[in-house]
Amino acid sequence: MKSDQKSGRKREGLRLRARLRALYHGDSPTAVKFRLGIIALDLAIIAFFVAGPILRETRAFYALDYAIAAVLVIDLAARILASTDIKAWAKRPLAWVDLAVLATLLFPVWLANFGFLRVLRLWTLIESDFFWRTVGRRYDNTRWEELTKAFVRLLTFVFVITGFVYATFIGRYEGIGGWVDALYWTVTSLTTTGYGDISLPGVWGRLLSIAVMLVGVSLFIRLMQVLVRPHKVRHACPRCALLLHDPDAVHCKACGQILCIPNDE
């Protein structure tokens, strides 16, 4: 009797995992609608971060915070069940970002200064195949995908650094009197303009300034490269596996193999 119950629960668990796998990774209309709902959740978290300073003094703040946290817990649990390899899922940086965001939602009082980490959901959203297979299917593996990712990386970096500077130096350094001041410092440091009217004090302030300049300029240059670089299409050469080719390429420039690149013409 007990063995039948165990086998029955096991079968139910397998059916549940198969169903979740079909929703998260399938191409059916139901799966696409489901993933659109998950993407709407990601956008809600990002909007909640932007509106956080305004909503924090209202009664609705904590209700919205815990409601989003509850949905995110369900989403993370479903993603784990849908994964074919849980250990591989746990090793992904995007999974740890989701857990960090969840922590700021579950403990908004104690982790209020880390609320800026929620904007990382924008980065995880755009970097995931989940998004491009659902919303961006038309632009998957195209120049638009590269451009969008490069822009979002830079935008996320600016918002994360701005949030970190605001949370760390507000009330401790008179130069940072509000969120706009933190944003202003981030942009002037990233562009190496350095007007000098706001500069972070101490050794840690200087080290942070150096990191923002180096990483920010690298991300900005990457965005410019995507904008001005000649357009390439992704098509693996069957002989040498070269991935990027000119849109009208007939032969692989690396090995001379004849290519058959699909196009809409």
N, C-alpha and C positions, 0 to 999 in steps of 0.2 A: 504493500500500500504506500509506504513512504518512498520507495524507489519510483513508483508511478508519479507521485506528487513532485519529486525532484526532477524527473525527466520532463514532466509537464511544464514546470517553471523554467527549465532550461530551454525548452522549445519556444515558450513565450518570450524569453529573453533574446533568443536568436531572431525571432520574428520582429521584435522591437528594434533590434540593432539593424536588421536588414531594411526595415521601414525608414529608420532615420538616415541610413546610408543613401537610400534612394532619394530622400528629400534634400539632403545636403549636397549630394554629388550627381544626382540624376538630371535628365534633360526634359522630363515630362512637364506639361503645363502646371501641374500641381506643385512640382518641385520648384519651378521658377517662381511661382507666386509665394511659396514658403520662404524662399531666399530673399525675395523682395521685402517681406516682412522683417527678416533679420537685419537687412540693410537699413530699413526704417528705424529699427532699434539703435543701430550704430549712429545714425544721424541725430536721433533723439538725445543720445549721450553727449554728442558734440555740442548740440544746441543747449543742453543743460549746463555744460561747462561755460559756454559763452555767457549765458544768462545767470550763472551762479552768483556773482557779486550783487546782482539786483534782487534775486530771489532769496538770498541767505537770511534776510531780516523778516521774511514772511513765514506764515505757518505752513504754507504749501511746500516749502523747500524740502523738509525732511520726508514728507509724504512722497514727493516725486523721487527723491533720492533713493529711498528704500524700495519703491515700486520698480525703478529701473534696475536696482541691484537684484531684486528677486527674479526679474526676467532674465538678467544676465547670468545668474546662477543656473537657471534652467537651460539656457542656451549653451553654456560651457559644459554642463553635464551631458546634454544631447550630442555635442560635438565629440566628447570623449567616447560615448557609446557608438557613434557613427564611425569613429576612426578604426581602421583595420589594424593599426599598431599603436597602442596607447603610449608605449615608451618613446616611439618616434615623435608622437604628438607633443609629449612633455618636453622634448629637447628643442622644440621650435621656439625661437625668440618671441614670435607673435603670441604664443600661448602664455608666456610669462608676462607680456605686456597686458594681456587681458586680465590676468590674475592681479596685477598691480592696480589696474583700473577698478576692478571689483573691490579691492581692499579699501580704496578711497571712498567708494560708495557705501560699503558696509560700516565704516567707521568715520563718518563725516566730521565728527567733533575732534577726534584725536589726530586724524590725518587731513585736516582742513588745508594745511599748507602744501599738501601734495595733490590737491585737486587738479592742478594744471596737467597732471599726467593723463587725465581723461581725454585730452586732445590727441593722445597717441592712438586712440581708436580710429581717427581719420587716417593715420598712416597705415595701421594694420588693415583697414578696409581697402584702401587703394592698392596695397601690396599683395593682397590675397587673390588667388585664382577664383575664389568664391565670387568676388565682385565682377570680374571680367567675364565669367561664364554666365552671369545673370543679367547685369545691366549693360555691361560693355562688350557684349558678344560681337557686335559689328566692328569694334575697334581693337579686339583682342589680338596681340602680337603685331601691332601696327605702330607707326610713329606716334599716333595719338596716345597710345598706352605709355610709351616712353616719356612723352612730354608731360602727361598728367602725373606720372610717378615722380618725375624730377621736380615739378612745381610743388606737389604735395609734400615731398621730403623737405624742401626749403621752407614752406609755410609752416609745417609741423615743428621744424627746428626753431623758427622764430617764436612761435607761441609757447613752446616748452621752455626756452631760455627766458622769455619774458615772464612767464609764470614763476619760474625758479627765482629770478632776480626780485620780483615783487614779493614773493613769500619770504625770501631770505633777508632782504634789506629794508623793507617797509618798516618804519618806526625806529630803525637802528641807524639810518643814514639819511640826513635831511635832503640829499639830492634826489632820492626816490620817494616822492610824496604820493604817488598813485600809480595805477596800472599803465597809464599813458606814458609816464616817465620811464617805466621799465621797458616799454616797447620802444620808446625813443632811443634809450641807451643801446638796446639790442640791435636796432637797425643801423645806428651810427657806428657801432663796433663791427658789425658784419660787413658793412661797406667800407670799413677802414677810414671813414670820413674823420671821426674823432674830433668833434668840435671842442671838446674839453670842458663844456659846461656841466656835464655829468660824468663822473668817473668813479668807479667803485673803489672803496678804500681797502688798504691792507694787502697782504700777500695773496690771499685767496681771491680778492677782487681782481688783482692783476692776472693771476693764473686763469680765472674765468674769462677775462677779456681776451687773453691769448687764444684760449680754446675756441671762443666764439669767432674770432677772426679766421683761424685756420679752417675750422669745419665749415663755417658759414660761407667763406669765399669758395671753398671746394664745391659746395652744393650749388652756389650761384654759377660757377663756371660750368658745372655739369649741365645746368639748365640752359645756359647759352649754347653749349655744344649741341644739345638736342635741337635747339631752335635753328641754328645755322648749318648744321651738318647735312649733307645731301641725304635725301630719303633712301632708306634701305628696306628691303622686305626680308622677313624671316622664312627661310626655306633651306632645310638641311641638305647639303650635297650628299648624294648616295655613296660617293666614293671617299671623300675626305672629311665629310661632316661639317664643312664651313657653313655657318648659319646665315650670315648677312650677305645679301647680294643686291645689285642694282635692280630696280623694278623690271627693266627690259632685258635683263641678262639672259643670254642663250647658253653660254658656257660658264662654268665655274672658273673664276680668275685664279684660284689656287692650284687646281689640278687639270682643268680643261674638260671636265666631265660635262656632257650635254645635260642641261637642266630643263625641267618642265614646271615652271612657276605658275600656279593658278592666278588668274586675275579676273576682274569684273568686266573687262572690255569685250 
